Amino acid sequence: MRMTGQRPVRRNRNKSLASRRPRIMDQCHKDTVDNDCNEGLNSLAMALYYHLPRELRNRVYTYCVQGIYDNEVIIRRPAHANGSTRFLVRDCTGPPSYRWIDDPINSIIKDPILGDLVAREMLEAYYWTRRFKLSHRELPILNKVLGEDTFGFGMTPACYLRHLHVQVHMGSAKYSKLSEVIGLEEEDSLRAIQDLAIVLTTRTEVTLDFSFLGHVDDNDDYPLSPANTERMLIKLGPVINMLKESQLRVAVTHEKLWGD
């Protein structure tokens, strides 16, 4: 019987390996470089910790954790239970525009390359030198955020923050014509502010930024009546006095909304 058809083509295995060799070598080179960099960074971090006094180390940390655009950090937390706290900073995209991004310093502090000793001290510098801000929408979870060990070092913001800016928007409910809804929201806001005296240490400087505006709808703001404003101020007075009596350094401002 005569067989017909094309002769099967044998794949040149050596040629296949030869074509893959540059990619394999590039990956090996990259892995080697990454390992060398990691070892170098770890050695540098250890040398920093063991050979410099704390005062000089703090200067290095302060330089490392300073903001890209400014020193403000906006604290956000997703509404769902499993969401973790986010620290957002401005990233300049060209004057005068910017966007909000996760603070790059967070990934540096969490990187095991630094080692726990250096990471803890760098986190202290981060909490000490940056100004942390919470918008009105975060008030219901204010104390939860301040008591959360975000970085896993047993260091909560409540114990280490030096500058905290809290926005309080009195009369901010969309249902502004429903006085009961506004009243409940005001009580929740005041309760969250009162709890600051329990959560924070006396080393924290707290700025409470009050805004007395109501919302008829999403696109229309109107000032509250003098009577309502007076009523709110009467409510706020005892709360502010209680914070000051607890030795907290409290400053009260009245400004428009910031960074939403």
Order of alpha helices (4+ residues) and beta strands (2+ residues): alpha-alpha-beta-beta-beta-alpha-alpha-beta-alpha-alpha-beta-alpha-alpha-beta-beta-alpha-beta
